[in-house]
């Protein structure tokens, strides 16, 4: 990694923000031989909202369009190919409780369309075969099948939908849900292994400069060049000159927009997920989604499995994952939506222990409505939390990537992390940075990323999880290998 001793430096591209977007852009640009500097105010990369799910088809979201689902599918496949050691290969189960007005079969037309799109992508390029057999992208289960599965023992390494659903069938209150139940190959995504993969790749790159603990003070356009004034890890004020500027600041994107005097309309939403320990971890669970109307007492419940019986929980109520005043919009005076002080304090100072305990217990109770024995789960760590930006005014938007201004300025406006590589690819094309650019050749374009081993990535990911105050189980590879 390069060191910086002079007060002023110059690069082709400067990236502000080391979340999923900025880290992915730095990986991609550096691998292509473009001189890039990544400024991140924190001590490490990808330390933001609670990513746990790849969204390879967007089936978790009933409210989004089929087109967004197809975009998420394509983007997710590209993300798996770029970061192959970040995925937990286990299915997601989607159940509709009787408390919800929806019908499980309403998902079928969309599932068929997504399956067809996945098959087309595999036909176009066999390397897109990363979500299992397209002919088995999803499977429906009636109650009678689940009752039979409840009497079976799960193998140590489940390989079929039937085997993955055995613990679901044993533990879920089958009277509480409608049928059929859907199992789909939407895999898990480890935020810690993603951070580790990006860090290891950037550290090896001769073209990428990783500048951690570096806080941007202002961004100005001078003499056809971007001048970034920042405070480095030693507290010294320095300047970075760049021909192009990428704003990848996540929920703080609006602050750089304000500094650069390039206004943009957006929403920001604060969310949290909760870390729990349940049982001895012998069963290999799929991820489970119990649908429900967002923001109500019956809001969606999400049970995400990790190693050794550690589970991450979402509950789409204001008492659990959502927060009163947690969705805010920009205004005429500023492109940066302002969260309530209580939420800003959580982002900047952390959580009070009693609030962690209370909200995690509420999340446990929420899941136990459908999985009764889950009421024995315990708090296993602090919440995973952060604020998510949503460009524009549509709070249901999930597939978004990048926008441009005419002064060599790009905003990576990623809502779901799987959109980051497509955003980086659009930047390359829009600015004509690489001659004969072929973004579909992911493996060929990323020799450093492809050289990483699963052991390397998992080892660093566990270190990152522990250093950030989380159990290492959140970083361990689970599912099929």
Secondary structure, 3 states (H helix, E strand, C coil): CCCCCCCEEEEEEEEECCCHHHHHHHHHHHHCCCCEEEECCCCCCCCCCCCCECCCCCCCCCCCCHHHHHHHHHHHHHHHHHCHHHEEECCEEEEEECCCCCCHHHHHHHHHHHHHHHHHHHHHCHHHCCCCCHHHCEEEECHHHHHHHCCCCCCCCCCCHHHHCHHHHHHCCHHHECCCEEEECCCEECHHHHHHHHHHHHHHCCCEEEECCCEEEEEEEECCEEEEEEECCCCCEEEEEEEEEEECCHHHHHHHHHHHCCCCCEEEEEEEEEEEECCCCCCCCCEEEEECCCCCCCCCEEEEECHHHEEEEEECCCCCCCCCCCEEECCCCCCCCCCCHHHHHHHHHCCCHHHHHHHHHHHHHHHHCCCHHHHHCEECCCCEEEEEEEECCCCCCCCCCEEEECCCEEEECCCCHHHHHHHHHHHHHHCCCCCCCCCCCHHHHCHHHHHCCHHHHHHHHHHHHHHCCCCHHHCCCCECC
